């Protein structure tokens, strides 16, 4: 099965778009942990299968968590490692 990857985005592009929307005007090297956390949560909110019934406390679905972890691993591997986001079964 061959997929057309022209429409796919790289993790860094997703992070750049999130940073623009969040008004974070820093290079990726200047980001602190709180910035990365905010960016990942923002990215997760745009994923499918989220529950926004309670606007003050939305529930992110498993797909959103997967997207956040994948983008975090690809864009911020040190953050991913430092916060022990891997789970070994």
C-alpha positions as CSV (number, residue, x, y, z in Angstrom):
1,X,0.0,0.0,0.0
2,X,1.5,3.3,-1.1
3,X,0.4,6.5,0.5
4,X,0.7,10.0,-0.9
5,X,2.7,11.9,1.6
6,X,2.5,15.3,-0.1
7,X,-0.4,16.4,2.2
8,X,1.4,15.3,5.4
9,X,3.0,17.8,7.8
10,X,6.2,17.4,9.7
11,X,6.0,17.7,13.5
12,X,8.0,20.9,13.4
13,X,5.4,22.5,11.0
14,X,2.6,21.5,13.4
15,X,4.6,23.1,16.3
16,X,5.2,26.2,14.3
17,X,1.5,26.7,13.5
18,X,0.6,26.1,17.2
19,X,3.2,28.7,18.3
20,X,1.8,31.3,15.9
21,X,-1.8,30.7,17.2
22,X,-0.6,30.9,20.9
23,X,1.5,34.0,20.2
24,X,4.7,32.3,21.4
25,X,7.5,34.3,19.7
26,X,10.6,32.2,20.5
27,X,12.8,29.8,18.7
28,X,12.3,26.2,19.5
29,X,15.6,26.2,21.4
30,X,14.3,29.0,23.7
31,X,11.1,27.2,24.7
32,X,10.8,26.3,28.4
33,X,8.8,23.3,29.7
34,X,5.7,25.4,30.3
35,X,5.7,26.6,26.7
36,X,6.1,23.0,25.3
37,X,3.3,21.8,27.6
38,X,1.0,24.6,26.3
39,X,1.9,23.8,22.7
40,X,1.2,20.1,23.1
41,X,-2.1,20.7,24.8
42,X,-3.1,23.1,22.1
43,X,-2.2,20.5,19.4
44,X,-4.2,17.8,21.3
45,X,-7.3,20.0,21.4
46,X,-7.4,20.0,17.6
47,X,-7.4,16.2,17.3
48,X,-10.5,14.2,16.8
49,X,-12.6,12.5,19.4
50,X,-12.3,15.1,22.2
51,X,-15.2,15.9,24.6
52,X,-15.8,19.6,25.1
53,X,-19.1,19.2,27.0
54,X,-17.5,20.9,30.0
55,X,-15.8,23.9,28.4
56,X,-13.7,24.6,31.5
57,X,-12.3,21.1,31.6
58,X,-12.3,19.4,28.1
59,X,-11.4,15.7,27.9
60,X,-8.9,14.8,25.3
61,X,-9.5,11.4,23.6
62,X,-6.9,8.7,23.1
63,X,-6.2,9.9,19.5
64,X,-5.4,13.4,20.9
65,X,-3.0,11.9,23.4
66,X,-1.3,9.9,20.7
67,X,-0.9,13.0,18.5
68,X,0.5,15.0,21.4
69,X,3.0,12.3,22.4
70,X,4.1,11.6,18.8
71,X,4.6,15.3,18.0
72,X,6.4,15.8,21.3
73,X,8.7,12.9,20.7
74,X,9.6,14.1,17.2
75,X,9.9,17.8,18.0
76,X,11.1,17.9,21.6
77,X,12.9,14.6,22.3
78,X,14.6,15.9,25.4
79,X,11.3,17.1,26.9
80,X,9.8,13.7,26.1
81,X,12.8,11.9,27.8
82,X,13.0,14.3,30.8
83,X,9.3,13.9,31.7
84,X,9.5,10.1,31.1
85,X,6.6,10.1,28.6
86,X,7.5,6.6,27.3
87,X,5.7,3.7,28.7
88,X,7.4,0.3,28.4
89,X,5.1,-2.7,28.7
